[in-house]
Structures are given as structure tokens and as C-alpha cells.
Amino acid sequence: MDPSTYTDPQLTYQDKLVIDAIVDPSPSANGTSAKPLGDKPKLSAEETVQLLHNLNDPTHVEFDPTISQFWDTPLLRAKLPASFQKYVLTPYINWAKGIVRFQTDVVMVTHLILYFTTIVPSGALLYYRFSYLHGVLHWLMQLFYCGAFTLMKHQHIHMNGVLTPKLWLIDTLFPYLLDPMHGHTWNSYFYHHIKHHHVEGNGGDDLSTTMYYDRDSVPDFLCYVGRFVFFIWFELPLYFFRKGQYKYAAKCAFWEIGNYVALYMMYNYVNARATTFVFILPLTVMRLGLMVGNWGQHAFVDPADPDSDYLSSITLIDVPSNRFSFNDGYHTSHHLNPRRHWRDHPVAFLKQKDRYAKEDALVFRNVDYIFITVNLLRKNYEHLAKCLIPIGDQVNWTMEERVEMLRRRTRKFPKPSKKTV
């Protein structure tokens, strides 16, 4: 598979539209052009933007709510028996649209039902009757869930919830149960991501900044992850304290330390083995995963303008990031407008693609953040250069020039010297 030309058939319909709009069809083995949308005629940029708008507009006949991350809604309607659609699927969609904050987000209800019918009772059963086999299977289930849950939580904290305001109490309370079961400490993601990371934007004061590390260095990567895993509980409240935000400092310290106290009590006075598999292992994996992901999201920072969202974050058009993680691949779009709804990222990207090109932004295909990190640590720039979708002046670059550009954007920045009085 050549990552520079391959179009994954599992891409979301929206991503296929984006690929079709920004990538010239490449000749296939039989000499014909391989197009993401098959035999359908290529839409103009304006037609693609309008179609993406229609898919997100509940009043439009082409409106397409997301029901499941595994299957697009048109596929479900084409494959499921008519009786099942009539008596199960359609009533479920209509009911779920009435209880979510945005009518596109039926999938949020699908996820909540999934978690409350699987991981919650499984965790409770481990406390009631523990076995190592069940513990390992539970942990594997959590590993499977944790990425999608985290990006659902990401939507939750940016959009003030995922359910209709009428269900504000459920919307407020469910994270206190589901967060620790998926590896998050109470409210820490909100304070770190919303009140800190999006304020600092991977700049010098960002505790998770990648600027001061060589992003293709294993020792630097281990230092980066280790600092977050072992010291964020202390550094984040200290950051808020130094900024004069004493309320945030107190709140994030209370919730972070309070979560650790709760884990200590559960381990020592309830069931140590169940607590290990239900809470402690997920917490360990989540902390590692968050930093592996953030390393990939902000690995390429242009020294010409490190404060630019276009030049310090990237865009990915791939299956893991966008089908299974609520369009997390559109990270530049997210930093440009943190309040932008996840379904609006593809259309926002297409509408601004000329600006992306002018700013020399980076757009990749067929690679996710984890494997960007993996390939960087292997110094496999050639593979990443093949995954790059060239836009603007990049179209005229040779593969060697792309490799050199990527390498240059991963070099560490010198730390500013402390001012002396």
C-alpha cells in the first residue's frame, strides 16, 4: 500500500468528500483514476462545501446524523432489514435526537448506552466477585473504549455537555462515574485542556508543549511522558497559582488529589485487585496515551512562526482519528476554533483550504497521531513524507524536500533564558 495514493474504504463519507476535493485522482493499476467516491462525478469545491453543510443541517433533506462510529447512517439504512429500521432504528434515532445537545450526535447516546451496559456492570461485578481472567478482559475492553470515550469527553468539555440542557443533571454527573473507569481523574482533563492547553496553545508556558524536545528523540520523548505522568498533579495547580488564578489552582488540586485519595481508599479498604484493573491500570494507560497523542498532534512546529495554529498543529484524514475519534484528525481546525462542533471540521477545513495552503500547514493521510509518534521515534521521515498531502507550494517539492521540511519542524527550540534583576 502506497500511503501517498491509497484511499481507505473505511473513511467516513465526509472524509471521502474532503479527499476527493483536495487530491487529484491518481491512476490505478489498470490505468483508470482511483476516486474516493467511486464512479460518482467529481463535485466542485463549492458543491462539496454545500453538501457537507447539508449533511449537518437538521432541516435539510440530506441531513445525516451519526448513529455509530462503525457504520455510516446510509450504510445502516441500506443493509438493515426494513422491519428493523421501522421498529428499532428510526424510533431510536428520533428518540436520541431529542435528548442530545446537537441532533447530529445520536452517537453520543449510543456510546453512553454502551458504557452503562458493559464497562459499568463489569467493573461492579469485579468488586463483587473478582477473577484475574475477568480483570484482564475488563481492562482490554477499557483499552478498546478509552480513545472514543476521551474524544466524546473532549466534545463534552468544549461544548458544555453532550445532552440536551433539560438533562443537565445526567450530563453533569455521568463523567464522575465514567471518567475514572476510562482512566481520567475527576475534572483534570477540563482544567488541563480547556483552561490551560488551549490558553497556551503549545507555547512556552504550556506544560505539555513539545517545543523544548526533539520530537524524533526517544530520550526526549521519555522525559516528556515521564514529566506529565509523575508531576502534572503538582505542576498544573502551580501553573494556575503563578498566573494568579487561585480558584483554578485550588479546584484542580482538589479534584486531582481527591481522585488519588479515593483510589487509595478503594485499594486498601475495598478490593485491591478490582481497583487495580478497574481504575489504576486505565489511569496509567490513559496518561501515557494522552502524551503519545499530544506528541503527534504538535510534533511539527515551524520555527518561522511557532505561535501559529497553522504551523504548530496538523490535520489528519484517516480512519482512527476521524471515524473512531470524532474528527480529532482536524486538529488545526480545532485550535483555530476550539468551540467548533466536531461534525463541522471537514467543511471548515475545505472552506479555508486556500488559507491552509498559504500558511504552509501540514495535512496527512493514512496515518494517525500514534503512528506519527512511532514513525518519528523511528526517524522514518520518508514514510511520513509519503503520507503528506501536498498543498500550496508543497505540491512542487521533491520527496527529499518534504523530508527535510518535516525534519526541520521537529527540532527543539532553545529555552528562553531567565531574566536576571
KACOR-V232455 format. One record per residue. PSI is psi in whole degrees, 0 to 359 (none if undefined). Layout:
# KACOR-V232455
((PSI) (PSI))
This chain:
# KACOR-V232455
((124) (112) (344) (344) (343) (135) (113) (125) (345) (3) (149) (159) (320) (318) (325) (322) (318) (312) (316) (331) (332) (350) (129) (135) (135) (146) (136) (184) (329) (10) (353) (170) (131) (117) (137) (327) (19) (229) (359) (143) (147) (131) (153) (166) (318) (320) (322) (315) (316) (318) (318) (321) (315) (320) (335) (357) (109) (341) (354) (149) (336) (7) (134) (91) (148) (122) (319) (147) (341) (326) (135) (151) (316) (325) (319) (317) (332) (330) (330) (147) (147) (321) (321) (319) (318) (317) (347) (299) (306) (314) (322) (315) (314) (320) (314) (323) (334) (349) (0) (159) (323) (134) (344) (342) (39) (329) (332) (319) (319) (316) (317) (318) (317) (312) (318) (347) (356) (288) (327) (306) (329) (316) (319) (320) (327) (324) (331) (316) (96) (140) (149) (325) (312) (320) (316) (316) (321) (316) (320) (321) (317) (319) (322) (324) (331) (325) (310) (320) (317) (321) (335) (319) (323) (315) (319) (314) (333) (329) (16) (35) (166) (349) (163) (147) (335) (335) (36) (327) (314) (317) (326) (323) (328) (329) (333) (339) (312) (328) (303) (335) (342) (6) (8) (141) (156) (121) (357) (323) (321) (310) (321) (315) (311) (309) (350) (296) (315) (345) (316) (334) (44) (18) (189) (330) (0) (122) (339) (21) (146) (358) (323) (23) (147) (118) (359) (17) (123) (313) (318) (319) (317) (322) (319) (310) (316) (320) (315) (313) (317) (339) (355) (330) (332) (320) (325) (310) (323) (323) (311) (323) (316) (332) (359) (13) (71) (329) (314) (322) (314) (318) (313) (327) (319) (312) (320) (309) (323) (323) (319) (322) (318) (318) (320) (316) (317) (320) (317) (334) (356) (286) (105) (316) (317) (319) (324) (313) (328) (327) (314) (312) (315) (321) (316) (312) (320) (317) (320) (315) (320) (321) (326) (317) (315) (326) (316) (322) (325) (35) (326) (104) (118) (122) (343) (328) (76) (345) (352) (131) (330) (331) (3) (0) (172) (172) (131) (135) (91) (170) (307) (320) (324) (321) (314) (355) (34) (50) (34) (342) (336) (62) (326) (314) (320) (320) (329) (326) (89) (340) (3) (132) (145) (328) (344) (352) (314) (316) (324) (320) (314) (321) (332) (14) (329) (324) (319) (316) (317) (322) (358) (39) (162) (130) (128) (161) (157) (31) (141) (180) (321) (316) (343) (315) (313) (314) (327) (315) (337) (359) (36) (65) (332) (317) (316) (324) (326) (330) (345) (131) (106) (133) (155) (225) (340) (336) (329) (359) (148) (167) (324) (322) (323) (316) (314) (321) (314) (317) (318) (325) (358) (3) (145) (151) (146) (137) (138) (139) (144) (137) (138) (146) (none))
